[in-house]
Every structure is written in structure tokens, then in C-alpha cells.
């Protein structure tokens, strides 16, 4: 069983920056993908960014050039550096760990609120 512990959300003005962290605790399969999703009020959950254990990354078009995802495999921790934040980035951000074997196994964090407002 895997537990994901998130930190780093908060209130920031437009144009500001925040860094989210997510530590995975428990029995973790070495080949995995960690990522961040978000859900804004009245909208569906969407992928923000993901990074494989090998370092391959992908981003939502809306955050390319502004957000950077990284990970420290020695600490089983993933980070999301968010720069040039916009009001439309306001959402609850969820950490995800996905393992694909013969099945897909998803673990989720509890969510952290990010609010971009002046």
C-alpha cells in the first residue's frame, strides 16, 4: 500500500510562484510514473504534468513553459515548480503514482489547494 503526502499549496498573486512536493511512502514498484492532476471548480480533473521513473516528462498545453515537474527517486518524491501563475491555475492539485503491470494501479494524495488571486 502506498501513501502520498503532499505539501506546498497556498495563496499567491498572479505572476507568482509555488512549489508543490509529494512524497510516496510504502511499498513502491521501481518502475512508475508520478504526476500532478488538478480539479478546478466546476471542471473535470485534468493532468497537469507527469514524469516517469526514467525521467520522461509530459505537460498539459496550458502549463508548458511555466511549470516544471521533477523527481528524486532516492526519496520517492515528485515536485512541481509553478511559475507565472494565472488565476485559471486555481484548483485543488492531486499527486498521483501509477504503476502499470498487467493492471493499472493508481494511488492518490489528499489534494492541496492552490489559489491564484490578487
C-alpha positions as a printed NumPy array, in Angstrom:
array([[  0.   ,   0.   ,   0.   ],
       [  1.296,   3.445,  -0.949],
       [  0.591,   6.717,   0.801],
       [  1.223,  10.036,  -0.957],
       [  1.886,  13.066,   1.237],
       [  1.561,  16.446,  -0.456],
       [  2.695,  19.889,   0.621],
       [  3.265,  23.357,  -0.794],
       [ -0.11 ,  24.727,  -1.81 ],
       [ -1.402,  28.143,  -0.843],
       [ -2.446,  31.594,  -1.971],
       [ -0.306,  33.508,  -4.46 ],
       [ -0.743,  36.598,  -6.589],
       [ -0.883,  36.358, -10.393],
       [  2.619,  36.086, -11.782],
       [  3.888,  34.465,  -8.612],
       [  5.391,  31.035,  -7.985],
       [  4.701,  27.993,  -5.851],
       [  6.392,  24.643,  -5.45 ],
       [  4.418,  21.505,  -4.685],
       [  6.004,  18.379,  -3.217],
       [  4.694,  14.859,  -2.936],
       [  6.444,  12.067,  -1.056],
       [  5.469,   8.453,  -1.671],
       [  5.657,   6.217,   1.397],
       [  5.285,   2.463,   1.403],
       [  5.992,  -0.379,  -0.967],
       [  6.731,   1.256,  -4.306],
       [  7.374,  -0.582,  -7.536],
       [ 10.553,   0.819,  -9.031],
       [  9.059,   1.412, -12.484],
       [  6.337,   4.003, -12.071],
       [  5.04 ,   7.35 , -13.172],
       [  4.35 ,  10.178, -10.752],
       [  2.315,  13.164, -11.683],
       [  0.068,  16.027, -10.733],
       [ -3.572,  16.428, -11.645],
       [ -5.872,  19.3  , -10.799],
       [ -9.561,  19.913, -10.473],
       [-10.915,  23.425, -10.733],
       [-14.423,  24.285,  -9.506],
       [-16.998,  23.052, -11.983],
       [-14.432,  21.317, -14.171],
       [-13.19 ,  17.798, -14.732],
       [ -9.923,  16.605, -13.263],
       [ -7.077,  17.084, -15.721],
       [ -3.471,  16.009, -15.98 ],
       [ -1.054,  18.85 , -15.296],
       [  2.296,  17.086, -15.62 ],
       [  3.811,  13.633, -15.22 ],
       [  7.282,  12.144, -15.006],
       [  8.36 ,   8.533, -15.332],
       [ 10.937,   6.857, -13.135],
       [ 13.261,   7.142, -16.132],
       [ 12.75 ,  10.904, -16.336],
       [ 10.411,  11.257, -19.314],
       [  8.003,  14.147, -18.844],
       [  4.754,  15.374, -20.325],
       [  2.733,  18.502, -19.678],
       [ -0.691,  19.91 , -20.342],
       [ -0.511,  22.528, -23.088],
       [ -1.838,  25.142, -20.673],
       [  1.203,  24.883, -18.39 ],
       [  4.04 ,  24.285, -20.846],
       [  6.831,  26.799, -20.336],
       [  5.524,  27.782, -16.901],
       [  5.521,  24.569, -14.842],
       [  8.362,  22.107, -14.351],
       [  7.993,  18.619, -12.936],
       [ 10.944,  16.785, -11.416],
       [ 11.571,  13.869,  -9.109],
       [ 14.1  ,  12.477,  -6.684],
       [ 13.999,   8.694,  -6.948],
       [ 16.151,   8.286,  -3.829],
       [ 13.396,   9.998,  -1.834],
       [ 10.4  ,   8.778,  -3.885],
       [  9.393,  12.406,  -4.142],
       [  7.987,  14.41 ,  -7.026],
       [  7.998,  18.192,  -7.309],
       [  6.006,  20.673,  -9.339],
       [  7.564,  24.111,  -9.745],
       [  4.863,  26.519, -10.852],
       [  5.901,  29.894, -12.214],
       [  3.992,  32.75 , -13.826],
       [  0.824,  31.554, -12.14 ],
       [ -2.506,  32.663, -13.526],
       [ -5.963,  32.836, -11.913],
       [ -7.021,  29.942, -14.143],
       [ -4.435,  27.76 , -12.386],
       [ -6.59 ,  27.918,  -9.263],
       [ -7.575,  24.369,  -8.357],
       [ -7.047,  21.505,  -5.977],
       [ -3.881,  19.731,  -7.059],
       [ -3.577,  15.981,  -6.547],
       [ -0.453,  13.887,  -6.604],
       [ -0.666,  10.569,  -8.43 ],
       [  1.533,   7.496,  -8.575],
       [  0.796,   4.994, -11.346],
       [  2.207,   1.524, -11.736],
       [  1.432,  -0.488, -14.842],
       [  1.975,  -4.228, -14.819],
       [ -0.771,  -6.494, -16.075],
       [ -3.125,  -3.965, -14.479],
       [ -3.037,  -0.243, -13.782],
       [ -2.608,   0.743, -10.144],
       [ -3.235,   4.355,  -9.127],
       [ -2.521,   5.94 ,  -5.763],
       [ -3.676,   9.471,  -4.928],
       [ -2.738,  12.169,  -2.486],
       [ -5.286,  14.032,  -0.404],
       [ -5.061,  17.172,  -2.534],
       [ -3.64 ,  20.614,  -1.891],
       [ -5.369,  23.89 ,  -2.709],
       [ -3.648,  26.382,  -4.999],
       [ -5.333,  29.778,  -5.272],
       [ -4.058,  32.459,  -7.622],
       [ -5.676,  35.775,  -6.837],
       [ -4.841,  39.407,  -6.253]])
